[in-house]
Amino acid sequence: MLMSHDPYSGKPVSLAQACARLRFKHLQFLDILGQARNLRLTAEQMHITQPAATKILMDIEGILEARLFERLPRGMRPNELGLFTLRYAASALADHRKFVDEFNALKQGGHGHLSIGAITGSAAHALIASVAEIQRLRPLLVLKVLEQSSDQLVVWLAERKIDLMIGRFTDETQRTQFQYERLSSEPMQVVAGAHHPLRGAPDLDLAELSHWPWILYPSSTAVRKVSDDIFGRNGLTLTSGTVETPSFLFALEMMQTTDMLSLQPKALVERYFNRGLLTRIPIELPDRMPDYGMLTRLGETPTPAALAFMDVMRHVSGTTNETA
């Protein structure tokens, strides 16, 4: 544990006490410096002189009794302690901003703010129904919805950029950081453009599909891990080229203009089958897609708005409170 000495008492001060001496201005300074990596630019953004910025950094390092940045000819580079402190500053500022926003909203008679990150597919359908219901129950709630793959959403949840995540774990180590509540499973489907040569083809097998070009999700996503597992377990590799993208809309356009195949959540592509924009490739797939659910930060009680939304999601998904 880092120790600092209080000049007035002569007693050692713990790191927790040292952090308590960090003022809001210190946190702002660290956040800006962490992004700019330059004292002059940091001073300009804070509307102070560069000598004043230098003094603030020295004050912070004095409080923590540790060097946080390496001084380079053209900038500043945080060391390991600096990176740790920058994460603390960013998290603390996010909490400050959230408190102010929600306090003002509640003071004005509103229901606060809620930021949700969600995957596409089956979760999107449950999410839309849940958003409609929470707006009916809390019409003044300020709601932000961000759509992305689980690997990015879990980073945003850790960084407090979102309050609630609708998705899945992409790494078992994440179970030590987040609370997970199962909502539903998600079947997968091989799909292609409406006029693909394999449309309606009988007796297809994975070996034949491996010779066609594929549109794949990024390697860090759950869908990609499933597709890699399906082919890998059968000793197959894709031989005709691939395109990686997290964007379903881009994949949709590619499938409509090429003969590429793609593995997609069944609920996500159903509407495009009905509109004649995509076709199912008739092949039976093993059910290996992991369930999706609601993730929150472990050890923290979600806000009242988040708890209310989670109740709505449970009702829409037909689940009870099953955590893991």
C-alpha positions as CSV (number, residue, x, y, z in Angstrom):
1,M,0.0,0.0,0.0
2,L,1.3,3.4,-0.9
3,M,1.8,5.7,2.1
4,S,1.9,9.4,2.4
5,H,2.8,11.5,5.5
6,D,0.5,14.2,6.8
7,P,2.8,17.1,7.6
8,Y,0.4,18.3,10.4
9,S,0.1,15.0,12.3
10,G,3.2,13.2,11.3
11,K,1.1,10.0,11.0
12,P,1.1,7.8,7.9
13,V,-1.9,8.4,5.6
14,S,-3.4,5.5,3.7
15,L,-4.0,5.5,0.0
16,A,-7.7,5.8,0.7
17,Q,-7.1,8.9,2.7
18,A,-4.8,10.3,0.0
19,C,-7.5,9.7,-2.6
20,A,-9.9,11.6,-0.4
21,R,-7.6,14.7,-0.7
22,L,-7.9,14.6,-4.5
23,R,-10.2,17.4,-5.4
24,F,-12.6,17.5,-8.4
25,K,-10.1,19.7,-10.2
26,H,-7.5,17.0,-9.8
27,L,-9.8,14.4,-11.3
28,Q,-10.6,16.7,-14.2
29,F,-6.9,17.4,-14.8
30,L,-6.0,13.7,-14.8
31,D,-8.8,12.8,-17.2
32,I,-7.8,15.5,-19.7
33,L,-4.1,14.7,-19.3
34,G,-4.8,11.0,-19.8
35,Q,-6.4,11.7,-23.1
36,A,-4.1,14.6,-24.3
37,R,-0.8,13.1,-23.0
38,N,0.5,16.7,-23.2
39,L,0.7,19.3,-20.4
40,R,0.3,22.3,-22.8
41,L,-2.8,20.9,-24.4
42,T,-4.2,20.0,-20.9
43,A,-3.5,23.5,-19.7
44,E,-5.3,25.0,-22.7
45,Q,-8.4,22.8,-22.2
46,M,-8.5,23.7,-18.5
47,H,-7.9,27.4,-19.3
48,I,-4.9,27.7,-17.1
49,T,-1.2,28.3,-17.7
50,Q,1.3,25.5,-18.3
51,P,3.2,26.3,-15.1
52,A,-0.2,26.0,-13.2
53,A,-0.8,22.6,-14.9
54,T,2.7,21.5,-13.9
55,K,2.0,22.4,-10.3
56,I,-1.3,20.5,-10.3
57,L,0.4,17.4,-11.5
58,M,3.1,17.8,-8.9
59,D,0.4,18.3,-6.2
60,I,-1.3,15.1,-7.3
61,E,1.9,13.1,-7.3
62,G,2.7,14.6,-3.9
63,I,-0.6,13.5,-2.5
64,L,-0.1,10.0,-3.8
65,E,3.7,10.0,-3.2
66,A,4.3,8.4,-6.5
67,R,5.4,9.4,-10.0
68,L,2.4,8.8,-12.4
69,F,3.8,10.0,-15.7
70,E,7.1,9.7,-17.6
71,R,8.1,13.1,-18.9
72,L,9.0,12.8,-22.6
73,P,10.3,15.4,-25.0
74,R,7.0,15.6,-26.8
75,G,4.5,14.6,-24.2
76,M,3.6,12.6,-21.2
77,R,3.3,8.8,-20.9
78,P,1.5,7.2,-17.9
79,N,3.3,4.4,-16.1
80,E,1.5,1.5,-14.4
81,L,0.5,3.6,-11.4
82,G,-0.6,6.4,-13.7
83,L,-2.8,4.1,-15.8
84,F,-4.4,2.8,-12.6
85,T,-5.0,6.4,-11.4
86,L,-6.4,7.5,-14.7
87,R,-9.0,4.7,-14.6
88,Y,-10.0,5.8,-11.1
89,A,-10.3,9.5,-12.2
90,A,-12.5,8.5,-15.2
91,S,-14.7,6.3,-13.1
92,A,-15.1,9.0,-10.4
93,L,-15.9,11.7,-12.9
94,A,-18.5,9.4,-14.6
95,D,-20.1,8.9,-11.2
96,H,-20.1,12.7,-10.6
97,R,-21.7,13.4,-14.0
98,K,-24.3,10.7,-13.5
99,F,-25.2,12.0,-10.0
100,V,-25.6,15.5,-11.3
101,D,-27.7,14.5,-14.4
102,E,-30.0,12.2,-12.3
103,F,-30.3,14.7,-9.5
104,N,-31.4,17.5,-11.9
105,A,-33.8,15.2,-13.6
106,L,-35.4,14.0,-10.4
107,K,-35.5,17.6,-9.1
108,Q,-37.4,18.6,-12.2
109,G,-40.0,15.8,-11.7
110,G,-38.4,13.3,-14.0
111,H,-37.4,9.7,-13.5
112,G,-33.6,10.0,-14.0
113,H,-31.3,8.6,-16.7
114,L,-30.6,5.1,-17.9
115,S,-28.0,3.9,-20.4
116,I,-28.4,0.5,-21.8
117,G,-26.1,-1.5,-24.1
118,A,-27.5,-4.4,-26.1
119,I,-26.6,-7.0,-28.6
120,T,-28.6,-7.5,-31.8
121,G,-30.7,-10.6,-32.5
122,S,-33.2,-12.0,-30.1
123,A,-32.2,-9.5,-27.4
124,A,-33.2,-6.6,-29.7
125,H,-36.8,-7.8,-29.9
126,A,-37.1,-8.1,-26.1
127,L,-35.3,-4.7,-25.8
128,I,-37.8,-2.9,-28.1
129,A,-40.8,-4.3,-26.2
130,S,-39.2,-3.4,-22.9
131,V,-38.3,0.2,-23.9
132,A,-41.9,0.7,-25.0
133,E,-43.2,-0.5,-21.6
134,I,-40.7,1.4,-19.5
135,Q,-41.7,4.6,-21.4
136,R,-45.3,3.9,-20.5
137,L,-44.4,3.4,-16.9
138,R,-41.9,6.2,-16.6
139,P,-42.6,8.7,-19.4
140,L,-40.0,11.2,-18.2
141,L,-37.2,8.7,-18.0
142,V,-34.2,9.8,-20.2
143,L,-33.1,6.6,-21.9
144,K,-30.0,6.0,-24.0
145,V,-29.7,2.7,-25.9
146,L,-26.4,1.6,-27.5
147,E,-26.2,-1.4,-29.8
148,Q,-22.9,-3.3,-30.1
149,S,-21.4,-6.8,-29.7
150,S,-20.9,-8.2,-26.2
151,D,-17.1,-7.9,-26.2
152,Q,-17.4,-4.1,-26.6
153,L,-20.5,-3.7,-24.3
154,V,-18.7,-5.4,-21.4
155,V,-15.9,-2.8,-21.7
156,W,-18.4,0.0,-21.6
157,L,-20.1,-1.6,-18.5
158,A,-16.8,-1.8,-16.7
159,E,-16.0,1.9,-17.6
160,R,-19.5,2.9,-16.4
161,K,-20.5,4.2,-19.8
162,I,-23.6,2.1,-19.6
163,D,-25.7,1.2,-16.5
164,L,-27.0,-2.2,-17.8
165,M,-25.9,-4.6,-20.5
166,I,-28.1,-7.0,-22.5
167,G,-25.7,-9.6,-23.8
168,R,-23.4,-12.4,-22.8
169,F,-20.0,-13.1,-21.3
170,T,-17.2,-13.5,-23.9
171,D,-14.6,-14.6,-21.3
172,E,-15.0,-16.6,-18.2
173,T,-12.9,-14.2,-16.2
174,Q,-15.7,-11.6,-16.6
175,R,-17.8,-13.6,-14.1
176,T,-15.7,-12.1,-11.3
177,Q,-16.6,-8.6,-12.3
178,F,-20.3,-8.7,-13.3
179,Q,-23.6,-10.1,-12.1
180,Y,-25.4,-12.1,-14.8
181,E,-29.1,-12.9,-15.0
182,R,-30.2,-15.2,-17.8
183,L,-33.0,-14.1,-20.1
184,S,-33.1,-16.5,-23.0
185,S,-31.3,-18.7,-25.5
186,E,-30.7,-17.7,-29.1
187,P,-30.9,-20.2,-32.0
188,M,-28.7,-19.6,-35.1
189,Q,-29.3,-19.9,-38.8
190,V,-27.0,-20.0,-41.9
191,V,-28.4,-17.3,-44.3
192,A,-27.6,-15.8,-47.7
193,G,-29.0,-13.5,-50.3
194,A,-32.5,-14.3,-51.7
195,H,-31.1,-15.6,-55.0
196,H,-28.2,-17.7,-53.6
197,P,-27.4,-20.8,-55.6
198,L,-27.8,-23.0,-52.5
199,R,-31.3,-21.8,-51.9
200,G,-33.4,-25.0,-51.4
201,A,-30.5,-27.3,-52.1
202,P,-31.0,-30.8,-50.6
203,D,-28.6,-32.7,-48.4
204,L,-26.1,-29.9,-47.7
205,D,-23.3,-30.6,-45.3
206,L,-20.7,-28.4,-43.6
207,A,-17.9,-29.5,-45.9
208,E,-19.7,-28.1,-48.9
209,L,-20.5,-24.8,-47.1
210,S,-16.8,-24.4,-46.1
211,H,-16.0,-23.9,-49.8
212,W,-18.2,-20.8,-50.1
213,P,-17.1,-17.2,-49.0
214,W,-18.4,-16.2,-45.6
215,I,-19.3,-13.0,-43.7
216,L,-18.1,-13.5,-40.1
217,Y,-18.5,-11.6,-36.8
218,P,-15.2,-10.5,-35.2
219,S,-13.2,-13.2,-33.5
220,S,-13.9,-11.8,-30.0
221,T,-17.7,-12.2,-30.4
222,A,-19.8,-15.2,-29.2
223,V,-21.3,-15.7,-32.7
224,R,-17.8,-16.1,-34.2
225,K,-16.7,-18.5,-31.5
226,V,-19.7,-20.6,-32.3
227,S,-19.0,-20.6,-36.1
228,D,-15.3,-21.4,-35.5
229,D,-16.4,-24.2,-33.2
230,I,-18.9,-25.7,-35.7
231,F,-16.3,-26.0,-38.4
232,G,-13.3,-26.7,-36.2
233,R,-15.0,-29.7,-34.5
234,N,-15.6,-31.2,-38.0
235,G,-12.0,-30.6,-39.0
236,L,-13.0,-28.0,-41.6
237,T,-11.6,-24.6,-42.5
238,L,-13.1,-21.9,-44.7
239,T,-11.3,-21.9,-48.1
240,S,-13.0,-19.2,-50.2
241,G,-12.3,-16.0,-48.3
242,T,-14.0,-14.2,-45.5
243,V,-15.1,-10.7,-44.5
244,E,-15.3,-9.7,-40.8
245,T,-17.8,-7.1,-39.5
246,P,-19.8,-6.5,-36.4
247,S,-22.5,-4.8,-38.5
248,F,-25.5,-6.8,-39.5
249,L,-26.6,-4.1,-41.9
250,F,-23.3,-4.3,-43.7
251,A,-23.6,-8.1,-43.8
252,L,-27.1,-7.8,-45.2
253,E,-25.9,-5.5,-48.0
254,M,-23.1,-7.9,-48.8
255,M,-25.3,-10.9,-48.9
256,Q,-27.7,-9.2,-51.3
257,T,-25.0,-8.3,-53.7
258,T,-22.7,-11.4,-53.4
259,D,-22.9,-15.2,-52.9
260,M,-21.5,-14.9,-49.4
261,L,-22.9,-16.9,-46.5
262,S,-23.3,-15.8,-42.9
263,L,-24.2,-17.3,-39.5
264,Q,-26.8,-15.0,-37.8
265,P,-29.2,-15.1,-34.9
266,K,-32.5,-16.5,-36.1
267,A,-34.6,-13.8,-34.5
268,L,-32.6,-11.1,-36.2
269,V,-33.0,-12.4,-39.7
270,E,-36.6,-13.7,-39.6
271,R,-38.1,-10.4,-40.8
272,Y,-35.7,-10.3,-43.7
273,F,-36.9,-13.8,-44.7
274,N,-40.5,-12.6,-44.7
275,R,-39.6,-9.6,-46.9
276,G,-37.8,-11.8,-49.4
277,L,-34.4,-10.1,-48.8
278,L,-32.6,-13.2,-47.4
279,T,-33.0,-17.0,-47.7
280,R,-32.3,-19.8,-45.2
281,I,-29.6,-22.3,-46.2
282,P,-31.1,-25.7,-45.2
283,I,-28.5,-27.2,-42.9
284,E,-28.9,-28.5,-39.4
285,L,-26.7,-26.8,-36.8
286,P,-25.6,-27.9,-33.3
287,D,-27.2,-25.7,-30.7
288,R,-24.0,-24.2,-29.2
289,M,-24.9,-20.5,-28.9
290,P,-24.7,-19.4,-25.2
291,D,-27.7,-17.8,-23.5
292,Y,-27.9,-14.0,-23.3
293,G,-29.0,-12.1,-20.3
294,M,-28.7,-8.9,-18.2
295,L,-25.3,-7.9,-16.8
296,T,-24.6,-5.4,-14.1
297,R,-21.4,-4.5,-12.1
298,L,-20.8,-7.0,-9.3
299,G,-21.2,-5.7,-5.8
300,E,-23.2,-2.6,-6.9
301,T,-26.9,-2.1,-6.5
302,P,-28.3,-0.8,-9.8
303,T,-30.1,2.5,-9.9
304,P,-33.9,2.6,-9.3
305,A,-34.4,3.2,-13.1
306,A,-32.2,0.2,-14.0
307,L,-34.0,-2.0,-11.5
308,A,-37.4,-1.0,-12.9
309,F,-36.2,-1.7,-16.5
310,M,-34.8,-5.1,-15.4
311,D,-38.2,-6.0,-14.0
312,V,-39.8,-5.1,-17.4
313,M,-37.2,-7.2,-19.2
314,R,-37.9,-10.2,-17.0
315,H,-41.7,-9.8,-17.7
316,V,-41.2,-9.4,-21.5
317,S,-38.8,-12.4,-21.6
318,G,-40.9,-14.5,-19.4
319,T,-38.1,-15.2,-16.9
320,T,-37.7,-15.0,-13.1
321,N,-34.7,-13.6,-11.3
322,E,-32.0,-16.3,-12.1
323,T,-28.5,-15.0,-11.4
324,A,-25.2,-16.6,-12.1
